[in-house]
Amino acid sequence: MVRVKRGKAAGRKKRKKITAAKGFRGGLRTQNRRRNQALTKAKVHATKGRRQKKRDMRRLWIARISAAAKMLGSSYSKLIFILKQNKIDLNRKSLAEMAANHFEDFKKLFEGLKA
């Protein structure tokens, strides 16, 4: 078999990891094995963070809808129940946007459901 020299390819691969580890402190940036471990762990945490962000946003939307519903004399669960009964498919993101920034429209929607 022919011998393959990987000088440039290996160098590029290493340079990519060095760039990714920019901002790490001490040996986590300079030592190869520790750098690789730190990068692997960082990727794991980044994945967890993206999942967590989705949960946090949903909780925020529910809190905003709940606060707006309480201002109108109802509760979050009753509002969602009435929406489902009337077959209105508004997701929580758009309801929260309406409750926070367009309260008059939210109020109209709410009063239209009650009747």
VMD Tcl script that draws the C-alpha trace (Angstrom):
set ca {
  {0.00 0.00 0.00}
  {1.06 3.53 -0.67}
  {1.97 5.65 2.32}
  {-0.26 8.69 2.76}
  {1.22 11.74 4.42}
  {-1.46 13.79 6.16}
  {0.50 16.92 7.02}
  {-1.87 19.54 5.65}
  {-5.07 17.64 6.45}
  {-4.00 16.96 10.03}
  {-2.88 20.55 10.43}
  {-6.22 21.88 9.24}
  {-8.06 19.53 11.58}
  {-5.93 20.65 14.53}
  {-6.27 24.34 13.59}
  {-10.07 23.95 13.52}
  {-10.04 22.58 17.08}
  {-7.68 25.31 18.29}
  {-10.01 27.94 16.87}
  {-13.03 26.27 18.47}
  {-11.26 26.23 21.86}
  {-10.61 29.97 21.74}
  {-11.65 31.43 25.07}
  {-10.99 28.26 27.07}
  {-8.59 28.81 29.97}
  {-5.24 27.18 30.66}
  {-4.60 23.63 29.55}
  {-8.08 23.34 28.10}
  {-6.86 25.54 25.28}
  {-3.24 24.42 24.91}
  {-3.14 20.67 25.63}
  {-4.47 18.46 22.87}
  {-6.23 15.77 24.91}
  {-7.76 18.21 27.39}
  {-8.84 20.48 24.52}
  {-10.61 17.60 22.77}
  {-12.37 16.59 25.99}
  {-13.42 20.18 26.66}
  {-14.77 20.61 23.12}
  {-16.75 17.37 23.35}
  {-18.26 18.46 26.65}
  {-19.01 21.92 25.28}
  {-20.92 20.39 22.37}
  {-22.95 18.26 24.80}
  {-23.85 21.33 26.86}
  {-24.74 23.29 23.73}
  {-27.18 20.57 22.69}
  {-28.75 20.53 26.16}
  {-29.00 24.31 26.04}
  {-30.90 24.29 22.76}
  {-33.42 21.82 24.21}
  {-33.70 23.84 27.43}
  {-34.33 27.05 25.51}
  {-37.43 25.54 23.91}
  {-38.80 24.60 27.35}
  {-38.03 28.02 28.78}
  {-39.77 29.82 25.93}
  {-42.91 27.69 26.32}
  {-42.97 28.50 30.06}
  {-42.62 32.21 29.27}
  {-45.48 32.09 26.75}
  {-47.73 30.29 29.24}
  {-46.91 32.85 31.96}
  {-47.79 35.73 29.63}
  {-51.06 34.14 28.52}
  {-51.93 33.35 32.13}
  {-51.28 36.93 33.26}
  {-53.45 38.33 30.46}
  {-56.23 35.84 31.19}
  {-56.20 36.80 34.88}
  {-56.53 40.47 33.92}
  {-59.71 39.49 32.08}
  {-61.05 37.49 35.03}
  {-60.26 33.95 33.91}
  {-57.43 31.46 34.16}
  {-54.97 30.02 31.67}
  {-56.49 26.53 31.76}
  {-60.04 27.82 31.20}
  {-58.88 29.95 28.27}
  {-57.08 27.03 26.59}
  {-60.12 24.80 27.21}
  {-62.47 27.33 25.59}
  {-60.11 27.75 22.61}
  {-60.07 23.98 22.08}
  {-63.86 23.78 22.38}
  {-64.29 26.46 19.72}
  {-61.72 24.72 17.50}
  {-59.39 27.74 17.41}
  {-55.87 26.55 16.62}
  {-53.73 29.40 17.92}
  {-50.42 28.25 19.31}
  {-49.06 29.55 22.59}
  {-46.39 31.65 20.90}
  {-48.92 33.71 18.93}
  {-51.30 33.93 21.90}
  {-48.48 35.23 24.10}
  {-47.48 37.77 21.43}
  {-51.08 38.92 21.25}
  {-51.39 39.10 25.04}
  {-48.15 41.06 25.49}
  {-48.19 43.45 22.53}
  {-51.79 43.56 21.24}
  {-53.88 43.32 24.38}
  {-56.98 44.88 22.81}
  {-57.08 42.15 20.15}
  {-56.54 39.51 22.84}
  {-59.43 41.02 24.79}
  {-61.69 40.91 21.71}
  {-60.79 37.28 21.11}
  {-61.48 36.44 24.75}
  {-64.83 38.22 24.81}
  {-65.82 36.62 21.51}
  {-65.18 33.20 23.05}
  {-67.21 33.86 26.18}
  {-70.37 34.71 24.24}
}
mol new
graphics top color blue
foreach p $ca { graphics top sphere $p radius 0.5 }
foreach p [lrange $ca 0 end-1] q [lrange $ca 1 end] { graphics top cylinder $p $q radius 0.2 }
display resetview
